[in-house]
Amino acid sequence: MAVFHGHFGRVCLYDMDRRMVPHGHREGHLIFHVQGPPGAVVVNDRSYPLSAGQAVAVSPWQAHYYTPIHCEQSTLALVLYMRPGWFLEAARRASASLCFGRVGIEVTEHLSRLVFGTAQAMLDTDREDLLIEDRLCALTQGAYDQSWQWTPRGTEFTGPELPRRDFRIRKALRVMQQRVGEAIGLDKVACEVGLSRPHFYKLFRAQIGLTPNLYLNALRMERAIDMLATSQEAVADIGFDLGFSSQASFSRFFISNGVVPPSAYRRAVQVA
């Protein structure tokens, strides 16, 4: 229904009426129920409720997907994709990564006011919301702080341990990022970095948190979203640039990973 892009990342107001495919993002991801029947978000193969009073927090590169409970009605959800670098700067705290302590978030009265204030401002297209970045920062900070309450690391948390990635996985990431627009074969990537296919898939998932296929899909979605929001290139041409054989196949991919058709996403985008 509405999409805002900015330095913070992006925030979307989605009318959710179908199951999504498993996917991931490099951003910190928060999903809040606004209106309609409850749904569920599956994170790392475990289901969490998305309902009034209950939100879902997904850390960068955690595999997840939305699934409706009542398929005859859609659910209105406020969905945040927050850039870790922006949050680190906005929060001004050494521990302000976007690695959440737990997935389930209780929507307190304070968080609820921020959620509904953001949703109302996004639907009011006649008024520029000058406070959206402050509101999103407060909303992300509130959910982040709560996620670390009552956990073993709790107040002593000073940020996630830096990942120590195998040099072959680092090389694979570079190859995939450089060739995101090509019809790249993952077997060939495994061969280029000196790993067998089974070892590559096992090591990649252990170190990144996603399978190579889901990681490559995430890169394509990132590129597609950026091009839809910032360029005037035709939707079909964007799909061809990303290696899809037709606009229809690109649209199916975008819908299953991002809720709506690419043309509908482009029409809804505003730059905050």
Residue, then its C-alpha position, 0 to 999 in steps of 0.5 A: m500500500a505504501v513504500f518509503h525509501g531513505h537512508f534508514g533502508r525502507v519501510c513498507l505497508y503491506d496487505m499480506d494475502r499469500r505465503m512467501v517463499p523462504h528468503g533473507h535480507r542483509e538488513g535488520h527486519l521487523i514485522f508488525h501487525v497493524q490490522g486484520p487476522p493474525g498470521a505467522v512468520v517462520v524464522n529458521d524453521r520455527s513459527y512465530p505469531l504475527s498478531a496484535g501485541q506480537a511482532v517478529a524480529v529477524s536478524p540479517w541473513q536469517a532465513h524466514y517467510y510469512t504464512p497466512i493463517h486465515c487465507e480468506q482475509s488479508t493482514l495489514a503489516l508494517v514491515l521494516y528493513m533497517r540498514p545496520g550501518w544507519f542504526l549504528e550511527a543513529a543509536r550511537r551505541a557500540s552495541a547497536s548492531l541489528c542482531f536481535g536477541r530473540v525473534g518474538i517481540e511484545v508490542t508494548e503501548h509505546l511501540s504500538r503508538l509508533v507503529f500506528g503513527t508510522a502507518q497513518a503517516m505512510l497512508d497520508t500522501d498529502r502530508e510529508d512526514l518529517l519525523i519518519e526517520d526519528r520514529l523508525c529509529a525509536l521503533t527499531q531501538g525499542a524492539y532491539d532493546q527488548s529483544w536482549q532483555w532476559t537473555p543470558r547476554g542481556t545488558e552485557f551485550t556489546g555487539p555480535e562476534l565478527p564472523r570469521r569466514d573461510f576464505r573460500i566463502r569470502k571469494a564465493l560472496r564476491v563472485m556472486q555479488q559481481r555476477v548477480g545479473e548473470a545466469i550464474g551456476l552455483d556448481k561453477v561457483a563451488c568449482e571456482v572457489g575449490l570446493s565440491r558442491p556438497h561441501f560448498y553448500k554445507l559450509f556456505r549455510a553454516q557461515i552465512g545462515l542461508t543456502p547459496n540459492l537464497y543468498l543469490n535470490a536476496l542479491r537479485m531482490e536488492r538490485a531489483i528494488d534499487m532499480l525500481a525505486t531509483s531508475q526509469e528503466a522498464v520492468a521487463d528490462i530490469g528483469f532481463d538485466l537480472g538474468f530472467s528470461s521474461q517479464a513474467s518470470f521476473s514478476r513471479f520471482f518478485i511476488s514470491n520474495g516481496v509480496v507484490p508485483p514489481s510494477a505495483y512496488r514501483r508505483a508505491v515507492q516514495v523517497a523519505 
